[in-house]
């Protein structure tokens, strides 16, 4: 299989070719290896080299033979070192077992070929850690691919891979998807298990899934990996139909809310506003009821609670790793803002955590009332199409914990809400910016209603097709 043929297929298409005997898994993976190697020198999206051979996976799974990669954060593959994008962990610490999701990725037949870059402990909307250097956006290599799943997004956007693992604690699937012109689905809390190593990562904010190029790939992958494991805290009802069947323009009339105003008052780029308005027009033209509206909640209290969640998470991770390794925390092993956040997190008390939980509860209840009257909410994914590399510098010594938080969420003010509420959200490509950069449109839905989001995403994919768009750096 030639790379030029390989890059024309999404994961679903490649799986169909393998099932039909047109190509073998080995031929697809050889093409993927050449594709990744052709772009990674410019994009810096991998941590370390590709594996000598892909990790074992089921030969009869629904996505059997499809090339894949795992992000260097949270998900564990047995024997594969994980460094969380940090110098603290050196070359990484291998886990002796798979995460439940990794087991499901293998059962789906996905052939994991390497590990993708992440910012340090995932706390950045750009992937440019000191440990590995910046991951570049294939549309413009002076720009960031987003974060924290920037390595995965860069490889999928450049067509080197059709799909890659990603996770999301404040927008880390959706932000890089928006910046790189991809589909980034953050499922509902509990839809994809985080067993056995976590119960509620990041106080419930963290969710696992992937970035894809097409809506049908997101749906097919969700069909393959959703569901609970013994001991999980959440037992969500399964979908009424396969997610793959839901990934088509919805019947009936949806009630669509639209908001392009950032809840924290951040300025929103006109290109992001225009993309949302064009998506709203497409939904209105399809017969859906569209109106300007947004949930109401205390954004100042929300940000303080979100800062508490993130900094306590960083303190737990950094201090725990340092104690296990016998290392003292300093800027020799951590970026300045990570150290500042970890120190702030270590100063918090149990009462601070309970106070944050009360804010999260009040926010979730208010947003749920909003979705009693609306089926989906459209917003920009980020407040600008992307950032220049260096804008979100996590090693900036002038920033304290709150200063770093504000810098991140000035760029990404729309995504964290659905992490707090647990509701599903998806970023899809909207109309490009005047520079030709991708612009993400976020669709947020009711809790456990991924079918509705996939249907809306499919409608927008038909109304504003993105399959033929090519970045400057594309696998060759």
C-alpha positions as MATLAB code, in Angstrom:
seq = 'XXXXXXXXXXXXXXXXXXXXXXXXXXXXXXXXXXXXXXXXXXXXXXXXXXXXXXXXXXXXXXXXXXXXXXXXXXXXXXXXXXXXXXXXXXXXXXXXXXXXXXXXXXXXXXXXXXXXXXXXXXXXXXXXXXXXXXXXXXXXXXXXXXXXXXXXXXXXXXXXXXXXXXXXXXXXXXXXXXXXXXXXXXXXXXXXXXXXXXXXXXXXXXXXXXXXXXXXXXXXXXXXXXXXXXXXXXXXXXXXXXXXXXXXXXXXXXXXXXXXXXXXXXXXXXXXXXXXXXXXXXXXXXXXXXXXXXXXXXXXXXXXXXXXXXXXXXXXXXXXXXXXXXXXXXXXXXXXXXXXXXXXXXXXXXXXXXXXXXXXXXXXXXXXXXXXXXXXXXXXXXXXXXXXXXXXXXXXXXXXXXXXXXXXXXXXXXXXXXXXXXXXXXXXXXXXXXXXXXXXXXXXXXXXXXXXXXXXXXXXXXXXXXXXXXXXXXXX';
ca = [
       0.000    0.000    0.000;
       1.392    3.368   -1.016;
       1.322    6.256    1.436;
      -0.564    8.314   -1.158;
      -3.364    5.720   -1.053;
      -3.198    5.185    2.708;
      -3.793    8.846    3.584;
      -7.021    8.963    1.577;
      -8.786    6.598    4.010;
     -10.143    7.198    7.498;
     -10.082    4.422   10.092;
     -13.418    3.013    8.961;
     -12.243    2.899    5.349;
      -8.952    1.203    6.226;
     -10.782   -1.388    8.339;
     -13.076   -2.143    5.389;
     -10.076   -2.663    3.103;
      -8.482   -5.047    5.609;
     -11.714   -7.003    6.143;
     -12.228   -7.315    2.418;
      -8.729   -8.641    1.873;
      -7.723   -5.751   -0.383;
      -4.725   -5.052    1.853;
      -3.195   -6.840    4.803;
      -2.757   -5.260    8.263;
       0.992   -5.453    7.724;
       0.740   -3.453    4.495;
      -1.414   -0.777    6.143;
       0.939   -0.499    9.102;
       3.997   -0.304    6.863;
       2.379    2.608    5.030;
       1.540    4.221    8.357;
       5.140    3.877    9.515;
       6.378    5.642    6.388;
       3.688    8.278    6.773;
       4.559    9.046   10.405;
       8.277    9.148    9.658;
       7.664   11.565    6.777;
       6.077   14.208    9.036;
       7.371   13.712   12.549;
      10.683   15.447   11.930;
       8.782   18.647   11.212;
       5.902   18.219   13.658;
       7.665   16.655   16.678;
       4.509   14.779   17.611;
       5.991   11.535   18.954;
       7.684   10.771   22.260;
      10.575    8.526   21.287;
      10.679    6.370   18.152;
       7.872    4.254   16.777;
       7.619    0.801   18.323;
       9.592   -1.876   16.485;
       6.279   -3.663   15.938;
       2.744   -2.523   16.807;
       1.337   -3.645   20.143;
      -0.698   -6.844   20.030;
      -4.329   -6.370   19.031;
      -7.269   -8.574   18.067;
      -7.170   -9.604   14.395;
     -10.973   -9.748   14.222;
     -11.926   -6.463   15.921;
     -14.114   -3.920   14.124;
     -11.048   -1.733   13.440;
      -8.581   -4.591   12.989;
      -5.241   -3.524   11.562;
      -5.913    0.225   11.775;
      -2.807    2.198   12.843;
      -3.096    4.045   16.132;
      -1.023    5.772   18.831;
      -1.398    6.305   22.575;
      -0.924    9.596   24.358;
       1.800    9.895   27.001;
      -0.715   10.548   29.774;
      -3.177    8.533   31.912;
      -3.720    5.543   29.586;
      -1.387    2.627   30.349;
      -0.203   -0.057   27.960;
       1.621   -2.871   29.714;
       5.378   -2.435   29.476;
       5.232    0.926   27.664;
       6.997    3.712   29.626;
       4.915    6.778   30.485;
       6.535   10.110   31.330;
       3.520   12.486   31.332;
       5.518   15.001   29.284;
       7.740   15.718   32.294;
      11.467   15.633   33.032;
      10.481   14.459   36.524;
       9.743   10.982   35.181;
      12.804   10.824   32.952;
      12.400    8.307   30.149;
       9.139    7.130   31.684;
       7.825    4.487   34.035;
       6.305    1.334   32.515;
       3.118   -0.040   34.041;
       2.725   -3.809   34.416;
      -0.830   -3.849   33.093;
      -3.141   -2.320   30.519;
      -5.770    0.221   31.438;
      -9.261   -1.094   30.748;
      -9.493    1.288   27.807;
      -6.226   -0.005   26.387;
      -7.658   -3.519   26.592;
     -10.671   -2.300   24.626;
      -8.489   -0.522   22.064;
      -6.678   -3.817   21.545;
      -9.968   -5.717   21.302;
     -11.116   -3.253   18.638;
      -8.058   -4.295   16.635;
      -6.228   -0.952   16.768;
      -2.512   -1.339   16.155;
      -0.730    1.047   18.553;
       2.513    2.117   16.871;
       3.935    4.719   19.236;
       3.409    7.310   21.970;
       2.301   10.884   21.278;
       3.436   14.092   22.953;
       1.628   15.913   25.730;
       2.441   19.014   27.804;
       3.704   18.411   31.329;
       0.987   16.533   33.258;
      -1.476   17.706   30.605;
      -1.982   21.172   32.091;
      -1.647   23.328   28.985;
      -3.720   24.153   25.935;
      -0.524   23.855   23.887;
       1.908   20.945   23.594;
       5.377   22.415   24.035;
       6.953   20.834   27.130;
      10.551   21.440   28.114;
      11.028   17.661   28.172;
      10.263   17.076   24.485;
      10.046   20.458   22.768;
       7.110   21.935   20.858;
       4.657   19.967   18.752;
       3.869   21.994   15.629;
       0.573   22.459   13.865;
       0.623   20.834   10.402;
      -1.394   23.741    9.012;
       1.244   26.271   10.066;
       4.361   25.047   11.847;
       4.860   28.396   13.590;
       1.591   27.693   15.406;
       0.675   25.281   18.172;
      -1.184   22.031   17.566;
      -3.085   22.678   20.804;
      -3.102   20.628   23.960;
      -2.984   18.603   25.818;
      -3.499   15.957   23.105;
      -1.387   17.927   20.640;
       0.858   15.093   19.506;
      -2.097   12.897   18.639;
      -3.865   15.741   16.841;
      -0.804   16.684   14.781;
      -0.345   13.125   13.508;
      -4.019   12.647   12.672;
      -4.327   16.070   11.009;
      -1.252   15.404    8.856;
      -2.908   12.099    7.833;
      -0.024   10.086    9.222;
      -2.553    8.257   11.413;
      -6.337    7.987   10.992;
      -7.063    8.006   14.749;
      -5.141    8.425   18.008;
      -5.826    8.258   21.724;
      -6.568   11.512   23.554;
      -7.966   12.593   26.906;
      -9.692   15.680   28.220;
      -9.749   17.360   31.649;
     -10.550   20.898   30.522;
     -10.688   20.673   26.738;
      -7.661   18.535   25.885;
      -9.450   16.500   23.198;
     -11.461   19.379   21.766;
      -8.825   22.137   21.797;
      -6.263   20.322   19.595;
      -9.086   18.973   17.434;
     -10.262   22.534   16.845;
      -6.751   23.847   16.233;
      -5.904   21.051   13.778;
      -9.195   20.621   11.892;
     -10.308   17.326   13.442;
     -13.277   15.728   15.147;
     -12.733   15.673   18.901;
     -15.433   13.952   20.959;
     -15.311   14.196   24.745;
     -17.781   11.526   25.892;
     -19.930   11.843   28.987;
     -18.302   11.159   32.334;
     -18.466    7.404   32.824;
     -19.130    6.549   29.185;
     -15.554    5.301   28.739;
     -14.080    3.534   31.757;
     -10.948    4.849   33.484;
     -10.415    1.553   35.342;
      -8.495    0.215   37.125;
      -6.110    2.999   38.129;
      -8.614    5.817   38.545;
     -12.131    6.340   39.856;
     -12.705   10.034   39.086;
      -9.500   11.472   37.637;
      -9.075   15.184   38.258;
     -12.036   15.221   40.672;
     -14.229   13.855   37.887;
     -13.081   16.238   35.157;
     -10.918   13.746   33.246;
     -12.339   11.710   30.358;
     -10.631    9.332   27.901;
     -11.222    8.866   24.179;
      -9.555    9.902   20.886;
      -9.227   12.359   18.002;
     -10.387   11.370   14.520;
     -10.722   12.905   11.062;
     -14.363   11.941   10.517;
     -17.554   11.748   12.535;
     -18.128    8.145   11.505;
     -14.745    7.164   12.969;
     -15.614    8.796   16.304;
     -18.904    6.885   16.346;
     -17.343    3.561   15.372;
     -14.653    3.882   18.016;
     -17.175    4.815   20.699;
     -19.173    1.694   19.773;
     -16.020   -0.346   20.321;
     -14.865    1.044   23.680;
     -17.829    2.416   25.649;
     -19.111    0.714   28.770;
     -18.311    0.265   32.434;
     -15.955   -2.049   34.287;
     -16.539   -3.749   37.660;
     -16.143   -1.173   40.415;
     -16.814    1.872   38.232;
     -18.767    4.690   39.900;
     -20.955    5.324   36.873;
     -23.325    2.980   35.093;
     -24.673    4.930   32.129;
     -27.527    3.606   30.048;
     -26.329    2.276   26.730;
     -27.318    3.986   23.490;
     -30.717    3.171   21.993;
     -28.901    2.285   18.771;
     -25.314    1.898   17.679;
     -23.404    5.150   17.721;
     -22.463    4.446   14.116;
     -26.172    4.526   13.228;
     -26.633    7.786   15.145;
     -23.898    9.506   13.144;
     -26.246   10.906   10.512;
     -28.208   14.171   10.315;
     -30.904   14.044   13.010;
     -34.585   13.751   12.278;
     -37.097   16.025   13.977;
     -36.475   19.553   15.183;
     -33.720   20.180   17.684;
     -33.674   23.212   19.954;
     -30.255   24.745   19.369;
     -28.724   27.401   21.615;
     -25.861   29.524   20.296;
     -23.338   31.531   22.298;
     -20.143   33.200   21.111;
     -19.542   35.184   24.310;
     -16.829   33.770   26.572;
     -18.139   33.160   30.103;
     -14.942   34.645   31.604;
     -15.057   37.751   29.416;
     -12.183   36.738   27.140;
     -12.067   38.313   23.696;
     -13.230   35.997   20.900;
     -11.657   36.146   17.452;
     -14.089   37.123   14.665;
     -13.146   33.959   12.733;
     -14.396   31.838   15.639;
     -17.635   33.799   15.841;
     -18.143   33.464   12.085;
     -17.606   29.702   12.174;
     -20.224   29.249   14.895;
     -22.711   31.476   13.081;
     -22.216   29.494    9.865;
     -22.832   26.247   11.759;
     -25.958   27.737   13.334;
     -27.184   28.783    9.896;
     -26.675   25.236    8.606;
     -28.767   23.845   11.464;
     -31.477   26.447   10.897;
     -31.526   25.638    7.179;
     -32.078   21.986    8.105;
     -35.208   22.973   10.031;
     -33.902   23.136   13.580;
     -34.884   25.915   15.996;
     -31.889   28.169   16.665;
     -31.651   30.962   19.231;
     -28.965   32.889   21.096;
     -28.813   31.566   24.656;
     -26.276   30.307   27.172;
     -26.311   28.635   30.593;
     -26.052   30.926   33.591;
     -23.641   30.133   36.401;
     -21.114   31.927   38.611;
     -18.075   32.022   36.327;
     -15.785   33.513   38.985;
     -16.611   30.764   41.473;
     -16.316   28.219   38.650;
     -12.785   29.326   37.781;
     -11.657   29.256   41.401;
     -13.073   25.740   41.843;
     -11.522   24.565   38.579;
      -8.146   25.943   39.687;
      -8.524   23.995   42.945;
      -9.220   20.779   41.040;
      -6.299   21.193   38.661;
      -3.738   22.254   41.253;
      -4.673   19.516   43.717;
      -4.334   17.023   40.854;
      -0.903   18.388   39.950;
       0.215   18.350   43.571;
      -0.881   14.737   43.969;
       0.846   13.629   40.760;
       4.070   15.605   41.129;
       4.569   15.075   44.857;
       3.678   11.393   44.593;
       6.106   10.825   41.736;
       8.850   12.802   43.482;
       8.443   10.785   46.680;
       8.508    7.491   44.790;
      11.625    8.503   42.868;
      13.404   10.178   45.772;
      13.590   13.464   43.874;
      13.129   16.964   45.261;
      10.715   19.130   43.302;
      12.390   22.093   41.650;
      12.604   23.758   38.263;
      15.329   21.246   37.431;
      12.598   18.634   36.969;
       9.383   20.654   36.588;
       8.354   23.638   34.502;
       7.852   26.857   36.450;
       4.068   26.886   36.251;
       3.758   23.178   37.084;
       5.831   23.740   40.196;
       3.777   26.808   41.120;
       0.526   24.904   40.646;
       1.792   21.891   42.596;
       2.885   24.093   45.484;
      -0.461   25.877   45.489;
      -2.261   22.545   45.345;
      -0.238   21.259   48.285;
      -1.393   24.266   50.330;
      -5.071   23.422   49.833;
      -7.107   21.674   52.500;
      -9.924   19.153   52.471;
     -12.283   22.073   53.027;
     -11.049   23.666   49.793;
     -11.825   20.468   47.903;
     -15.329   20.282   49.378;
     -15.891   23.960   48.520;
     -14.916   23.259   44.917;
     -17.261   20.292   44.848;
     -20.146   22.513   45.989;
     -19.432   24.938   43.140;
     -19.272   22.079   40.662;
     -22.619   20.786   41.918;
     -24.298   24.199   41.674;
     -22.896   24.693   38.175;
     -24.009   21.253   37.025;
     -27.548   21.751   38.342;
     -27.869   25.133   36.635;
     -26.567   23.821   33.308;
     -28.893   20.801   33.500;
     -31.860   23.168   33.829;
     -30.654   24.983   30.713;
     -30.589   21.710   28.782;
     -34.163   20.977   29.812;
     -35.068   23.653   27.249;
     -32.298   23.073   24.693;
     -30.969   19.962   22.988;
     -27.513   21.317   22.143;
     -25.375   24.397   22.650;
     -23.051   25.746   19.929;
     -19.957   27.726   20.928;
     -16.491   28.293   19.541;
     -14.088   25.575   20.638;
     -11.436   28.160   21.485;
     -11.336   31.949   21.550;
      -8.897   32.033   18.606;
      -8.165   29.526   15.838;
      -4.818   28.642   17.467;
      -1.855   30.219   19.262;
       1.672   31.005   18.144;
       4.240   28.694   19.679;
       5.536   30.286   22.869;
       2.272   32.054   23.730;
       1.335   29.399   26.273;
       4.794   28.978   27.803;
       4.447   26.764   30.859;
       8.036   27.538   31.852;
       7.330   31.263   32.283;
       8.796   32.201   35.699;
       6.596   35.304   36.011;
       3.375   33.304   36.398;
       1.877   31.958   39.594;
      -0.801   29.249   39.648;
      -3.717   31.612   39.003;
      -1.799   33.556   36.372;
      -1.097   30.338   34.468;
      -4.714   29.166   34.785;
      -5.991   32.488   33.460;
      -3.607   32.398   30.495;
      -4.804   28.934   29.454;
      -8.488   29.633   29.849;
      -8.325   33.028   28.174;
      -7.485   31.047   25.044;
      -9.907   28.208   25.864;
     -12.827   29.663   27.836;
     -15.566   27.417   26.418;
     -14.411   23.852   26.998;
     -14.017   23.328   30.752;
     -17.739   23.671   31.513;
     -18.623   20.247   30.141;
     -15.778   18.650   32.101;
     -17.386   19.952   35.275;
     -20.928   18.945   34.325;
     -19.828   15.618   32.838;
     -21.841   16.281   29.680;
     -20.592   15.194   26.258;
     -19.119   17.752   23.875;
     -17.597   17.540   20.418;
     -15.439   19.875   18.351;
     -15.837   19.771   14.580;
     -14.155   21.855   11.876;
     -16.022   25.024   10.966;
     -15.346   27.527    8.215;
     -11.590   28.264    8.094;
     -10.033   31.542    9.192;
      -8.863   34.169    6.667;
      -5.355   32.690    7.067;
      -6.682   29.274    6.059;
      -6.326   27.851    9.576;
      -8.914   25.406   10.930;
     -11.517   26.824   13.297;
     -13.294   24.553   15.750;
     -17.012   24.657   16.504;
     -18.031   23.023   19.775;
     -21.367   21.266   20.225;
     -22.360   20.486   23.824;
     -25.251   18.188   24.693;
     -27.163   16.702   27.567;
     -25.466   14.211   29.840;
     -25.283   10.733   28.242;
     -26.702   12.017   24.926;
     -23.777   11.321   22.600;
     -26.176   10.183   19.864;
     -27.536   13.722   19.522;
     -24.052   15.219   19.281;
     -22.959   12.711   16.656;
     -26.077   13.485   14.616;
     -25.449   17.241   14.742;
     -21.779   16.698   13.902;
     -22.751   14.572   10.916;
     -25.090   17.312    9.683;
     -22.296   19.896    9.956;
     -19.893   17.521    8.203;
     -22.314   17.413    5.263;
     -22.996   21.155    5.324;
     -19.340   22.210    5.543;
     -17.306   19.254    4.250;
     -13.768   19.041    5.561;
     -12.566   15.659    4.259;
     -10.670   17.150    1.318;
      -8.896   19.912    3.251;
      -5.140   19.399    3.401;
      -2.654   21.006    5.807;
       0.718   22.245    4.618;
       2.474   19.294    6.276;
       0.840   16.116    5.059;
       2.179   12.581    4.998;
       3.880   11.780    1.717;
];
